[in-house]
Amino acid sequence: MGDHGIVIPPDSLIQLPDIRKLLSEGRLKEAEELAAPAFTGIPAIRPKKKIDPF
């Protein structure tokens, strides 16, 4: 599959064990608060392509 222009923050996987632990303890709100910023994709910045009509 191709590049969809979304970048996941590189330190996201560091948060995963803590998120899993919170989930297993039933602490869903805390897990959500930790996961939201860690796993929200960031749009990649791409230069606009110049289209040549000829």
C-alpha positions in Angstrom: 0.0 0.0 0.0 1.1 3.5 -0.6 1.9 6.4 1.7 -1.3 7.9 3.0 0.3 11.1 4.3 -0.2 10.3 8.0 2.7 10.1 10.4 2.4 8.4 13.8 4.7 10.0 16.4 7.9 7.9 16.8 7.6 7.6 20.6 4.0 6.1 20.4 5.1 2.6 21.1 6.8 3.6 24.3 3.3 4.4 25.7 1.7 1.1 24.6 2.6 -1.0 27.7 1.2 1.7 30.0 -2.0 1.9 28.0 -2.4 -1.8 28.0 -1.9 -1.9 31.8 -4.5 0.8 32.4 -7.0 -1.1 30.2 -6.4 -4.4 32.0 -7.1 -2.6 35.3 -10.3 -1.1 33.9 -9.0 2.4 34.0 -10.4 3.3 30.6 -10.6 7.1 30.8 -6.9 7.2 31.8 -5.9 4.9 29.0 -7.8 7.0 26.6 -6.2 10.2 27.8 -2.7 8.6 27.4 -3.5 7.0 24.0 -5.1 10.0 22.3 -2.0 12.1 21.9 0.3 9.2 21.4 -1.6 7.5 18.6 -3.3 10.4 16.8 -1.8 10.6 13.3 -0.2 13.8 12.2 -0.7 14.9 8.6 2.6 14.7 6.7 3.7 17.9 5.1 4.1 17.4 1.4 5.1 20.0 -1.2 2.3 20.8 -3.6 2.9 19.3 -7.0 2.9 21.7 -9.9 0.7 20.4 -12.7 1.8 21.1 -16.2 -1.3 21.4 -18.4 0.7 20.8 -21.6 
